[in-house]
Amino acid sequence: MLDFVAIDFETANSGRDSPCSLGAVIVKNGTIEKTFYSLIHPHDSCFYFDPFNTEIHGITEDDVMDSPELPEVWKNLVDDLSGSTLIAHFSSFDCSVIRYTFPLYDLSFPECTILCSRNVAKRQWPDLLSYGLSNVAELLNFDFIHHNALEDAKAAAAIIFEAARLQNANSCEELAQKLQLKMGLFQTDQYIPSRRLSPRSSKSIKIPECLDLTNPELNPDDYPFWDRDVVFTGTLLSMKREDAFKNIAAAGGRPQNAVNKKTDYLVMGEQDYSRFSNGEKSSKTIKAEELKAKGSAIEIISEADFLNMLGDKVTIPQNTSSDFKDEIYLKGIQPKFDESLETLRQICAEVIEPQRIKMNQRKYFAVIELDGNKGMPICCFFTKGNSVSIAFYDENNNQMERCIMYKYDALYDNSFDLKNLIRKYLGIPLEKPPYEDGLVHVRRRGTRIEFSIDLEQLQAQKKEE
């Protein structure tokens, strides 16, 4: 029988221990028996709403102030989930919410198997460009409101229904078997993730043809990665991994898929670099650190550093297909991106002499350097949605601060705060805010500073002036 419980958590912030809503679809014998939805008051230890998360799902602190905490909410699903199959799209996220939040309340893990609807979609429809929930739902002509927990759970359930129909599968176990998927498992004190049985074909990227380093006509000084072995980990924002390999080869280096004793550089994509800063490390990072401890000359560098080293040797235009597949969306953000970068350059120029500023711009990614390689680089890029992310690095490319503006206009209205951050790192005295206290809301989270501004109040104040 096709029995399962499709769930979806939304979180208040980047911490997996901060669920703020839960949606569930309970399916018995191939039919939706009931649905469930509730807001959740996060645990006091992690009660913080990241503006970025709120921008996505629309839930605020005020919304959950009188809502029950997780134990009270979860008891509505205990009986239905026990002995059944938990379905979630990108199940590792939702399962990590359970893994990190349940211990806060001394709750036992549910007794159930796990199947990821994203993995199901990858096996069932292998030619899709993206397997995000909205993309797969569009393929199924399933209308829903993305990032509403119940709506997302319904969409995940719809994927299982359609895949089971096409595979003529009468249970989740049979569906997993036919699609060569290994079901995960939750037990009282154990978690085994759902996964695909065979490795992804894209795991190892074909090594492009490299330069002939024995050619006497080639000048090593013209090639920034001359005779260097380079490995990548994480997701690059500036280009696809295949294009990064080609760039390394064109710059005189040898791109590789795995870290070993010969590796000279490990380039960490943005996702891995942020994980690294928070203490979580990829297997490649761990291997690199082990080699470093044994005396290897391997160096871990950021994507910004990688782009700086390439300089004019970038031969493949940036490809953002992994994050931005909608050409209409691309055409919409390009003018805003160019305009915002120019604004950021002007902001820098108001703090220090313009000749000390160097901009290395790609299509949707840019690096702004102060005082060249010896100064402070500022890495500016866009995430999907109307948000700007600006990261500040020290001379060793260690991320010091990170600002996220959640509207394009905020780059202009928060220019004062950006100037003061730049002044801070250059040792220049800070300026007094040109507006009243309370208009700008600042939050610090680890190495990241997030701030937003009440534009209506600011506009009203300007009118009064």
Salt bridges, closest charged atoms under 4 A:
GLU33 OE1 - LYS28 NZ 3.69
ASP50 OD2 - ARG448 NH2 2.58
GLU55 OE2 - LYS407 NZ 3.16
GLU61 OE2 - ARG443 NH2 3.50
GLU72 OE2 - LYS75 NZ 2.87
ASP80 OD1 - LYS28 NZ 3.63
ASP80 OD2 - LYS34 NZ 3.05
ASP152 OD1 - HIS146 ND1 3.11
GLU162 OE2 - ARG165 NH2 2.59
GLU174 OE2 - LYS178 NZ 3.37
ASP227 OD1 - ARG254 NH1 2.70
ASP229 OD1 - ARG254 NE 2.49
GLU270 OE2 - ARG402 NH1 2.74
ASP272 OD1 - ARG275 NH1 2.96
GLU289 OE1 - LYS281 NZ 3.00
GLU342 OE2 - ARG345 NH2 2.65
GLU350 OE1 - LYS419 NZ 2.35
GLU353 OE1 - ARG356 NH1 3.22
ASP371 OD2 - ARG356 NH2 2.57
GLU401 OE2 - LYS424 NZ 3.10
GLU401 OE1 - ARG444 NH1 3.52
ASP413 OD1 - LYS462 NZ 3.91
GLU431 OE2 - ARG423 NH2 3.06
GLU450 OE2 - ARG448 NH2 2.39
